[in-house]
């Protein structure tokens, strides 16, 4: 069964939600929770699909996909804030239910057995979801963070400035995972997404696709690009999965 939502407000005395304890009383830094997370339990039933949650720079994404079957199942995400064990998120896109876009929802976080966990109820069936931080191969990456495309080369060879607005293309990267999403946060429109694992070393940025909403046949492809950091901006160039020229500039989202 697909999980088609994430959080609903927690009851005051719900036993299913984590609450601060002596072992987790210290306030975490926001960077403690940034990274990639996996769904480790669902109180109602198990899941066959892979569920990947990414947190970076105050932006979150959740992708659901069948890696073996090369099927993209859905995605949702938006902005988030942390406050004393409470995790408050606001949807900017949701392919399962676009009416949730613009709404705020809550969950909780704490350390348990030395590991950070997020726990919340599914918005569609009331089951309790528990997420745990994924182990990473690379402890750091120069590209880890949330980025918004700011310039793109047009057919005339000129770099065109992308005007900020509700129509966005965002890319969220942890130490070794990524997801990009094109959406309209005002209308709930969704235009595509892709993601998987990546490496960024010696000026080469390489993606290994695990899901791609526009063409499942691209799953498993490895794409390599040039990258450079200039004045805090990510310059990204090379060839796309269709062989087209790519020349883009990405800027970090403001927290």
NORQUI-V739330 format. One record per residue. PHI is phi as a letter, one per 40 degrees, with the letter a starting at -180 (NA if undefined). OMEGA is omega in whole degrees, -180 to 180 (999 if undefined). Layout:
# NORQUI-V739330
phi=[PHI PHI]
omega=[OMEGA OMEGA]
This chain:
# NORQUI-V739330
phi=[NA c c b a b b b d c c d b c c c b c b d b c c b c c c c c d c c c c i b b b c b a b c c a c b c c c b b b b b a f g b b b b b b a b c c c f b c b i a a i i c a b b a f g b b b b b c b a a c c a c c c d g c b b b a b a a c b f g b c b b b a b c c b b g c c b b b b c c c b c b c a a c b d i b b b c b a a c c c c g c c b c c c d a c c b b b b b b b c a b a a b a b a b c c c g c b b i a a a i b a b a a f g b b b b b c b a a c c a c c c c g c b b b b c a a b b f g b c c b a i b c c c g c c b a b b b b c c c c]
omega=[-180 172 -173 174 -176 -173 162 -180 -177 173 -175 -176 -179 178 -175 -176 179 175 -179 178 -179 -178 -177 -174 -179 -179 180 170 -179 -179 177 -177 180 -180 -179 -178 176 178 -176 177 178 -172 -176 176 -178 180 176 -176 170 177 -178 178 178 177 178 173 179 179 179 172 171 177 176 -176 176 -175 -179 -179 -179 -179 171 -175 179 -180 173 -180 -178 -178 178 176 179 179 172 179 179 180 -179 -177 176 -178 169 175 179 -177 179 -179 -176 178 178 -179 -178 -180 179 -179 -175 174 -180 180 178 173 179 -178 177 -178 176 177 168 178 -177 179 177 180 -175 -176 175 179 179 -179 176 179 178 -178 179 170 -178 177 180 -177 179 178 177 -177 -179 -179 177 -173 175 -179 -178 177 178 179 178 -179 179 179 180 177 -178 178 177 -177 179 -180 -179 176 -171 165 -176 174 -180 -180 170 -179 -177 177 180 168 171 -178 173 -173 174 -176 180 -177 -175 180 180 -173 176 177 175 -180 -179 179 -180 169 178 -177 173 177 178 178 -175 179 170 -173 175 174 -180 -171 -174 -178 -179 -179 -180 178 -177 179 173 -177 -179 -178 170 174 177 176 179 -180 177 -180 -177 177 -168 -177 -180 180 180 179 177 179 180 -180 177 173 -172 172 -179 -178 180 174 174 180 999]
